[in-house]
Amino acid sequence: MWGKKFFATLLAGLTAVAVTSTDASACTVMLVTKDVSVDGSVLVAHSNDGFSNDPNVAFVPAKNHPKGSKRPVYPTAAALSEIPEYNCFNQPHLVAPERSDDYNFPGKPHTKPLGYITQVEHTYAYIDGDYSIMNEHGLMLGECTDTSAYLRNVPYTEGGGIFYQRRAALECCKTAREAVELMGTLIDEYGLWGTAETLTARRASTLLNF
């Protein structure tokens, strides 16, 4: 249940989007803080606009990893388009059985990694989808696609760069500040490919029991 201030803010924001948007398929992001909700709840949400996105919701459990191991970084069709040479398609958007049983699709080719980053020794559980959603510490991420010159510096065809690593952030971080700092560090180190994104990050007031 939301307060009047929330609805006024939301209406103003949606009006601004409607007036200024030139791409009807660009996602819309929404962040509600505790000051504008009746019960102090926090919400991060976004529309997942597109014509062929994968609507499946997946659960990725918490895991322990050997010290010094590497984490694969996969491409995603949501970033640009399907990339057949990487077995990267809209449906299913990721085939990676090692990440979760929900990403095991018998008979489908394993999605090929763009590269690898250092794996932390323990990763948190989180809810995932076409984009990552929320982890066990209540960290939530939302996105809307925008344009940025920075996104063009390392195309995937040049063998480098990563798509903004929301999933890595939910695996490793407890707070929004930690998530922003981690994703910025990864982009600085490896470069960025795909669409540019405006990300909203917030930690829920109540932790989840996964």
ZIQUI-V75607 format. One record per residue. N is the residue number from 1. RES is the residue in one letter. D_LAST is the distance of its C-alpha to the last C-alpha in Angstrom with 2 decimals. Layout:
N,RES,D_LAST
N,RES,D_LAST
This chain:
1,M,24.40
2,W,26.16
3,G,29.37
4,K,32.68
5,K,32.32
6,F,29.20
7,F,31.03
8,A,34.09
9,T,32.22
10,L,30.44
11,L,33.80
12,A,35.56
13,G,33.02
14,L,33.15
15,T,36.92
16,A,37.13
17,V,35.09
18,A,37.34
19,V,40.46
20,T,39.65
21,S,37.66
22,T,39.69
23,D,37.00
24,A,35.60
25,S,32.83
26,A,31.39
27,C,27.92
28,T,27.73
29,V,25.19
30,M,24.39
31,L,23.05
32,V,23.09
33,T,23.21
34,K,23.00
35,D,26.82
36,V,27.27
37,S,24.70
38,V,25.82
39,D,22.84
40,G,22.04
41,S,19.04
42,V,18.58
43,L,18.34
44,V,18.79
45,A,19.84
46,H,22.39
47,S,24.36
48,N,24.21
49,D,27.93
50,G,29.61
51,F,31.31
52,S,29.41
53,N,25.86
54,D,23.11
55,P,21.02
56,N,18.34
57,V,14.68
58,A,12.72
59,F,9.33
60,V,9.98
61,P,8.25
62,A,9.13
63,K,12.73
64,N,15.90
65,H,19.09
66,P,22.75
67,K,24.61
68,G,26.74
69,S,24.96
70,K,24.95
71,R,22.40
72,P,23.89
73,V,24.29
74,Y,24.72
75,P,26.91
76,T,25.82
77,A,28.19
78,A,26.77
79,A,28.48
80,L,31.95
81,S,32.47
82,E,32.11
83,I,33.22
84,P,34.42
85,E,35.44
86,Y,31.82
87,N,30.61
88,C,28.90
89,F,29.00
90,N,27.68
91,Q,26.48
92,P,24.21
93,H,23.60
94,L,22.14
95,V,22.75
96,A,20.99
97,P,19.71
98,E,18.98
99,R,16.20
100,S,14.30
101,D,15.57
102,D,15.36
103,Y,18.10
104,N,20.31
105,F,23.31
106,P,26.05
107,G,29.44
108,K,28.34
109,P,29.39
110,H,26.89
111,T,26.67
112,K,28.79
113,P,27.60
114,L,29.68
115,G,29.34
116,Y,27.18
117,I,25.89
118,T,25.13
119,Q,21.70
120,V,19.97
121,E,19.26
122,H,15.49
123,T,13.30
124,Y,9.93
125,A,7.17
126,Y,8.16
127,I,9.38
128,D,12.99
129,G,16.21
130,D,19.87
131,Y,18.72
132,S,15.46
133,I,13.66
134,M,10.93
135,N,8.80
136,E,6.25
137,H,9.61
138,G,10.57
139,L,13.18
140,M,14.60
141,L,17.53
142,G,20.26
143,E,23.53
144,C,27.04
145,T,29.57
146,D,32.76
147,T,35.68
148,S,36.25
149,A,38.95
150,Y,36.57
151,L,34.66
152,R,37.78
153,N,38.30
154,V,36.64
155,P,36.59
156,Y,34.55
157,T,37.89
158,E,39.00
159,G,36.38
160,G,34.42
161,G,32.00
162,I,28.37
163,F,26.79
164,Y,24.98
165,Q,21.84
166,R,18.97
167,R,16.60
168,A,17.98
169,A,17.47
170,L,13.73
171,E,13.59
172,C,15.84
173,C,15.95
174,K,14.64
175,T,17.45
176,A,19.49
177,R,22.52
178,E,21.03
179,A,19.97
180,V,23.48
181,E,25.20
182,L,23.43
183,M,24.15
184,G,27.68
185,T,28.25
186,L,27.24
187,I,29.58
188,D,32.34
189,E,32.12
190,Y,31.69
191,G,32.96
192,L,31.55
193,W,32.15
194,G,31.39
195,T,31.37
196,A,31.04
197,E,28.14
198,T,27.76
199,L,24.19
200,T,22.65
201,A,19.87
202,R,18.44
203,R,15.78
204,A,14.42
205,S,15.74
206,T,12.58
207,L,9.44
208,L,6.02
209,N,3.81
210,F,0.00
